[in-house]
Amino acid sequence: MIFDLLNDLNQDCSFVEKINESSYVESITSNTTASSTTASTASSTTASTATASIASSTTASSTTTTTSSPSKFYHNLVTCIISEFDPMFQTLNENEQKLYLSQKIMEICSKIDESDSFYSDYGFNGKLMKPHLIQQGLQMHEKRINHISSVYYLNEFYKKHFVITHQNIAYETTLKNYPKVYLSIQGNHGNKVKIGDEMITKGNLNDLFDKIHLVNDIKKEMKSVYKMFLEPISKYKIDDLKGIASECNLSLKDGPLGKNKNKSQLYEEINLYKLNQ
């Protein structure tokens, strides 16, 4: 009863029923929705832009990967070989490369005297491939002079067969079965060298010395660079060589007609087989 009386007396104080929802609240709701929509749109736009950027980057990367630049020219054979096959050289900028190359060659020259793994283990004929001769040839790179002893040595150092090519003819520089790398020499001065393409036509290395500036500081045929397994051929009879060839599983017959190999053939094949073991 008391509550009924109070209710009758406070008719003017019924505020709750008279409260109207503010337009500001409606504005907040509207703005929040708009902001959400704007953010969503911006996010989609950003994602689309990023996707397009990635696609563009991928396309550019793909183009860069598939496009190969022409091989670089070097001023002599030693510079070309070390620059292309020394992993540290490739990481340096151009200003550092010249100093590094000189330091690398001096390091090699020092180790030729100090370590068997830089000379003795290569099996060179010490009477021809003398350490000081190799060192002199390597150091002549700064004067842009090519020495054949340098190529013979670097064949072993990198375990590659550096084949010199000139005027579409290939000149082999080792008897070892190493992977072949073709070094193209442009002109007759021998101071424009680059990694080249394989050449089918083979020439005699002795002929190359008359065509380009390549110093034959060994003055002997290429096969004389290494110590051979066999002694001079005059110390063997043909039956001796047949026995050694059989031990090496080398055929005693020559060609499809089955003709017996002569003494010289057996001698050369045995030495070549042993050299590559």
MOMOJO-V424343 format. One record per pair of residues at least 24 apart in sequence whose C-alpha atoms are under 10 Angstrom apart, sorted by the first residue. I is the first residue (numbers start at 1). J is the second residue. Records with the same first field share a line. If there is no record, write none. Layout:
# MOMOJO-V424343
I=J  J
This chain:
# MOMOJO-V424343
70=194  195  196
71=193  194  195  196
72=192  193  194  195
73=184  185  186  191  192  193  194  195
74=144  185  190  191  192  193  194  195
75=141  142  143  144  145  146  185  189  190  191  192  193  194
76=140  141  142  143  144  145  146  147  185  189  190  191  192  193  194  214
77=138  141  144  145  146  147  148  150  151  162  164  183  184  185  190  191  192  193  194  195  214
78=105  137  138  139  140  141  142  144  145  146  147  148  150  151  154  193
79=105  138  141  142  144  146  193  194
80=141  183  192  193  194  195
81=151  154  155  158  162  181  183  193  194  195
82=154  158
84=194  195
85=158  160
86=158
98=142
101=141  142
102=138  139  141  142
105=135  138  139  141
106=135  138  139
108=135  138  157
109=134  135  136  138  139
110=135
117=157
118=153  156  157
119=153  156  157
121=156
122=153  155  156  157  226  227
123=156  225  226  227  228  275
124=152  153  156  224  225  226  227  228
125=223  224  225  226  227  228
126=225  226  227
127=218  224  225  226  227
128=217  218  219  220  224  225  226  227
129=153  217  218  224  225  226
130=218
133=217  218
134=217  218
137=215  217
143=191
144=189  190  191  192  213
145=189  190  191  213  214  215
146=189  190  191  212  213  214  215  216  217
147=213  214  215  216  217  218
148=173  205  209  214  215  216  217  218  219  222
149=173  215  216  217  218  219  222  225
150=215  217
152=218  222  225  226
153=225
155=179  180  181
162=195
163=196  198  199  202  205
164=193  195  196  199  203  205  208
165=193  194  195  196  197  198  199  201  202  203  208
166=190  199  203  208  211  212
167=199  211
168=197  198  199  200  201  202  203
169=198  199  200  201  202  203  204  208
170=198  199  200  201  202  203  204  205  208
171=199  201  202  203  204  205  206  207  208
172=202  203  204  205  222
173=204  205  221  222  223
174=222  223  225  226
175=222  223  225  226  272  273  275  276
176=223  272  273  275  276  277
177=272  275  276  277
178=276
185=212
186=212
187=211  212  213
188=212  213  214
189=213  214
190=214
223=268  271  272
226=275
227=271  275
228=268  270  271  272  274  275
229=267  270  271  272  273  274  275
230=267  268  270  271  274
231=267  271
232=267
233=263  264  267  268
236=263  267
237=263
238=262  263  264  266  267
239=263
240=266  267
241=265  266  267  270
242=266  267  270
244=270
245=269  270  271  273
246=270
248=273  274
249=273
